[in-house]
Amino acid sequence: MKNIFFYDETHMTQLAPCILRGFFTDVKFVLISVICVLFFLLVNINLFAFGNNKLSKNDLIIRFNGDAKIEVGSYYTGLEFHHSYPVPQRFSFFYPIANSIDLSTDYWKRDTTFVMDVGLKFGESKIEWLNNKSFVFDLTPFSVDFFKNDNEKRIEISYAFTKNKPAFVISYSITNRTNQNKTIELYTKQALAFRTSHTYKLSENVNSQIFENGETVFINHNDYETQNACMFIVNGNELPVNVQFFNRKSGSKGFFKESLTKRKFVDAPSLNFVCKKNLKPNERLIVTQIIGTCKSNESKQIVSYLKDNYKKEINGFENAILKKISENLTFKTSDKILDHSVLWSKAILEANKHYIDGNIMPMPCPAEYNFYFTHDVLMTDLAAVNFDIERVKNDMRFIIKLANKEKIIPHAYYWKDSSFVTEFADHDNWNNCWFIIVSAGYLKHSNDKKFLVELYPFIEKALTQALKTKGNDDLMWSFRPDWWDIGKKYGQRSYMTILAIKAIRSFIYLSTVLNKNTDKLFELEQLAKRMTKNLNEKLWREEYGYLMNCSTPDTIDEHYYSGSLLAAHYGLIDGRKITNMIETANKKIVDKKVGVYTVYPMDFDKLGEFWHFAGNEAGDKFYYLNGGIWQHSNSWYALALIADDKKENAAQFIKNVMTIDGIMNGPNGQPAMYEVRNGNFNDPKVYGTIDKPQFMWAAGWYLYSLYYLFGLNDNEWNIEFNPYLLEDQQHCFFDLQINNKLVKVEVARDKLQKIRINGADVNSLIIPNRIKDIKKIELTIGKLETPLLKTTTSVLKSCTFHKRTNEMKIILQAFKGHNNKTVIESQKKPKIITLNGHKLENIKADYTNGEYLTTINFTHENKNDIIRIEY
């Protein structure tokens, strides 16, 4: 680069006098020099726009002063906090198996207990207990730092995580802000009893080994359900002056003599530490605690390593995440709010992974889940196929590894009492459909046929499983309401029918490309058509203006569910119904300040007997199934707006309720990409509050929504574009996986609408299958000049337009008997359209806004068919 553009200091010095001499003696040299400099600037502008810029932790940090739930973690440990308290309510350990420290007995009141007590004695004052005091905090998806100032002191408590060893690190820093010497005492009391992974049984059978006056403590758990894990605590910097271990028999608070306000002390078994130091003005007491779990026979080795290398491990974990999200752009819209949430989403996808049975696998959230759920992974991978194909491949490999001999994929995988257990996806399980849909997305973006051949038997089984609940009316029947996994009332369901249609279409695409089951594809396509027809005729109800469900056979369930919105994104209802459904959603399930309710009305707390719920598992009004606000419901609404060509509305909705800033600035907002949010506008105390604030699929659905807002259009057969820019936006850049490579895509404004692949003009918003080595795609939004292929429901092999002859030629691949729909936009009305040389009649060409929109419907005569359009 230096030799070409003379950009180093020496070359620039040498170049300057040459340019001056050339100004008088050689005009050509001046022009060439200027062109080189301009080209250099242009190249570097593009490099900057497309990313590869190194990020720092500061690019992710959000400072927040308010009531918040917090979850952070790593591959081996996770922490949960409530009300911005600097002391955790839960420790989660994932190695060697999943165990937790959690003293709560009621899930809805888990903010009332702590797994530690932290107290501070400053000078002659009484102990100040920090457990239930809210702090300001700095948050990233992989760390949290709490701090609080008063006239005497500054308190900082930080939590960070190690990369390769199963531990987290707490750092305490207390600064003397007075002008006098002060004696500081830091008290910590650590709960030790584990809760087992599945039954959540309390395991208190522990004994301790204390070394070097409390510098290192090993706590041995003696129940097989906990895999006899060894917990270790390593104290560093200022070491303890006192350490005490208490079990149930002790019945004493030890040196903790002062009561905590409005709460009890941590229960035994527990471990108490006191650190003490006399501080000069502006001097600090610094204490670190490394806490983790491991196998008993490796505890000493791990602890010895961590004592010397914990800082290196913390930096390694954080830098690995920063490197991963810096390597590729994913998205740059130039909107600070949207782009900041892109970085957060990518960081969440990297941080939310846990050790399970020898593997590091994606997990829904940092602390609360000890289970591997296939559903959470697949929902996230719907987005990841666009930018991280290797992640998706690893996930799919793990899923089929857990499948049984009949090739039925898992629903969940976890440690239960004495061994790892797999729950399999039965026929009434959405995982069967999502597995097929994600597999199709993987093939479309990777062209990795070899791996798909490996996946295909499991895909076949998933489809067979799913269709077991298809009724004689060609609708999907289910026990569950909408997309939830509780309840037992058997009837026709919109959401499951929508998913099944999409899965069948995806299976047809997969099988066509792989040349599998070719004798069954026509029958499957006809089934998908009938299902779509009956979805519209039997479950669309004009009096409700919505796709409804049946709670029992043919009995309308008068609840409005968010899952029905997905029909708009997948093109299963026409434009009029999409518009009507959005209008109904706006009246029934959309709160523009906080998001989309999963259901309306919120009365499942009164229908437990009817739906056969177990206790209050549906949740109170506005909680969980009973009208809670879920991030994927928000995404489905945004995608419905996009399908209705209301992208400006979708963009505003995404910014308001799906970005970190939008969520934080909403009612009772906080920095979060959450699982569920409370929409109870009747109660200001809970309106907008959040549970599980760092959720994997929330990050995935956010990125998925951006791809479809700015760049993509849903199409089972091809990668298809539908570019868009915000009103004041000039450019948008994003990465897109094509043929197993990340391709740079730019959307820009120009006088003419253009699509360029590797600098060459193409007349298609669909990527032709024959173009393999794609490095860059440019999409400009402007006036149409030449005919443009907008969409087709077969694999596009090639699309060419010759200006001299005014002819467009399109080669499409599917199977004999496949029904194709192809749409072309042009300034002129087509004169003649032929299929394989035969003229097609009754072609529909609608004239709107000075352009023709030509729709061609035909049945494939061969595997490869040729359409020619003369203008």
Secondary structure, DSSP 8 states (H G I E B T S, - for coil): -HHHH--SHHHHHHHHHHHHHHHHH-HHHHHHHHHHHHHHHHHHHHHHHT------GGGT-EEE-S---EEEE-SSEEEEE-TT-SS-SEEEE-SSS-EEE---S-GGGGGG--SEEEEEEETTS--EE-TT---EEEEETTEEEEEEE-SSEEEEEEEEE-SSSSEEEEEEEEEE-SSS-EEEEEEEEEE--EEETTT--EE--EEEEEEGGGTEEEEEE--GGGTT-EEEEEEEES--SEEEEE-TTT---TT--S--TTS----SSEEEEEEEEEE-TT-EEEEEEEEEEE-GGGHHHHHHHHHHHHHHHHHHHHHHHHHHHHH--SEE-S-HHHHHHHHHHHHHHHH-EEEETTEEEE-SSSSS--SEEHHHHHHHHHHHTTT-HHHHHHHHHHHHHT--TT---EEEEEEETTEEEEEE--SS-THHHHHHHHHHHHHHHH--HHHHHHHHHHHHHHHHHHGGGB-TTSSBEESSSTT-S-----EE-HHHHHHHHHHHHHHHHHHHHHT-STTTHHHHHHHHHHHHHHIIIIIEETTTTEE-EEEETTEEE--EEGGGGHHHHTT-S-HHHHHHHHHHHHHHTEETTTEEBSEES--GGG-HHHHT--TTTT-STTBTTBB-EEHHHHHHHHHHHHHTT-HHHHHHHHHHHTSHHHHHHSTT--S-B-SEE---TT-TTTTT-EESSB-HHHHHHHHHHHHHHHTEE--SSS-EE-----TT--EEEEEEEETTEEEEEEEEEEEE-EEEETTEEESBSB--TT-----EEEEEEEE--S-EEEEESSEEEEEEEETTTTEEEEEEE--TT-EEEEEEEESS--SEEEETTEE--S-EEEEETTEEEEEEEEE-SSSEEEEEEE-
